[in-house]
Amino acid sequence: MSSTGLKSVRVGVIGTSPFTDRFHLQSLSNHKGAQITAICGRNRTRAQEVAAKYRIPHIFTDWREMVRSPEIDAVVVVTPNNLHHPQTMAALEQGKHVFCEKPLALDLREAQEMYEAAQRAGLVHMTNFTFRGVPAFAHMKELIDQGYVGNVYHIAVSFIGFFNRGDVMAWRRDRPQAGYGALGDLGSHAVDMARWMCGEIARVSGHLATVTPQLKLPDGALVPNETDDTCALLLGFQSGAEGIIHASWTGHSGLAGMLMRVEVHGSNGMLVADTNRLANPRSWITLVGAQGDQVQAEPLPMPRLYTEGLDVTGEDALVRTITRKPWYAAQRFVEALLGRREPSPSFFDGVRVQEVLDGAYRSHRQGRWVEISPAAP
């Protein structure tokens, strides 16, 4: 495990959205080894509000200026996808370690450039695939690695949300800013989950659908919807396992949140995690499984590491307490910078996911399977 030599980490955050506030800033402020020394947002008033809340001393409205600041060691990028590449590359050029939101970039070329630049500079780099920190999925990964299911036959990942249902334009539905629609926003999490659980992906077949043909701008004008609202992917893994992914942000609000389900079957058993933070916070610490001749799957014990101090009585309580954990969200990045854990998932993981996303998009357009190149760190 490499070390940066840092005893504490001065962090600059680009982005002031409610998501940034609730997850990244809260995680960083909860870590004793981190100091949030700078915040950058296009709206100075909003940036000042965030700075006051977290007692951040330096406020910027120009991210280029922020990444040049000698007051920061690392940068957290929480911006629309089209900004990930320029902001990350600029931060790396200034010798800053980088924690970037997913998907890593607009396309594979950009993602590879980010990874290669970080490697050349010898800097810590991580991609925020948040769901690796969900206890149910983290323990599922551990059990798979320990042989609980035997040889993996197949995995099914479903990620359904309702927050982009309807015809309102948002940056995630604007192709120049997002690159993809549901495929990149939710599908990137699902692809990473499948790869994390089952190893490298060898081929992909993708189908994308746009169920909302027009989107409404703030002035009421209608424009064509150029992004996918839902997608389905078939995966073939290098191990011989098969996978199915379904990602959609057109689910009905009766789901009461974001429903992510992961189901793995193998030669000796099966595991299922069915998570919905808003509707059932306890689902984040619930994993069921069955082995051998066992007919009925049953809840499995969750390691104390993932339950101690975690409040699952409500969604707000869950977020408040999980952002204190060194294995969740931005705290993982700080832990890596302090030499306490490997910087994973890294930009390399972001590149591998990006290749599958690009492959799925090409598959949809060309009507064929697309081969994924072998991994070469």
C-alpha positions, 0 to 999 in steps of 0.5 A: 500500500503506497503512501502520500506522506500526508498526515492530514489532507487539505481538500478542495471541492468543486461543486455545491449541489445538495448531493455534494453537500449531503454526501461528499462534504458531510463525509469529509467534514466527519473525517478527522484527517481531512480539512475542507479548505476550499469550495468552488461553485459557479454561484458565489452566494451558494458557495458562501452558504456552503462555506459558512455551513462547513467553515470552509475558509477559501471560496472560488467561482473559477475551478481553474483558480482553485486547483492552482491554490497552494492551500489544497492537496487534493480535489473532489470533482462533483460536477456534470460529466463534461467537466470531469476531464478538464477539471481532473486534468488541470488538478493533476497538472497542479500535483493534486490528488483527485476523487472524481464522480462517476461516470469518469468522463464523457467517453473512453478516450477522456477516461483513459487520458485521465487515468494515464495522466494520474499514473504518470504523475504518481498521484492518488486517483479514485472514482466514486462508485458509491454503492461499493460502500453499501454494507449489503453489497460490500459483504456480498463481495466478501462472500463471493470472494470466499467461495460462498456461491462457488463458481459464479454462473450469472449476475443480475443487476437492476437499478431503477429510479424515478427522479428523471421521470417526466419531460423536464430538462436537466443536465443529466438529460442533456447529451453534451453535458452528460454523454449518456442518459440512464446508461451513464448515470445509473448504468455506470453503477450497475456495470461497476457492481457487476464487474466488481462482483464477477471480474472483467467483462469480455463482451456487451450487448446493449439496448437503449430506449428513449420513452420521453421524446421531448424535454421542456426547457425552463422557458417552456420550449420543447427540445428533442430528448437525445439521451436514453431513459432506460437501458438493458445490457447483456454481459459476458465475463472473461470467467464464462459467467453471464450477466444482465443489467437493467437501468432506468430512471423512469420508474414510478414514484411508488418505488419511493427512491432508488431501488438497486438489486443485485442477485448472484447465482453460482455452482454452490449457492446464491446471494441477493441484496435488494436495497432502497435507501429511501423506502427501507434504510434497513435494506442497506444492511440486509443480505440473503443467501442460500447454499447447497440443498437449502431451499429457502434463502435466509438473511445472513449475519452482517459483520459488525464493521458494517453495522456498528454505529449505523442508524437505520431507523430512517433515511436521514439517520442512515446518511448521517451515520454512514458518512462517518464511516471510513469505508464510505464515499469521500472518506475512502479517498481520505483513507487512501491518501493517509495510506490506510487503504488502497485507492479503490475504486480507482480511475482504472476502474472508471476506465473499465466501466467507461469501455463497457458503456461505450461498447453498449452504446455502439452495440445499440447502434450497430445491432451486434455484440461488442468485444471489450479489450482485456484489462491492462493496468 
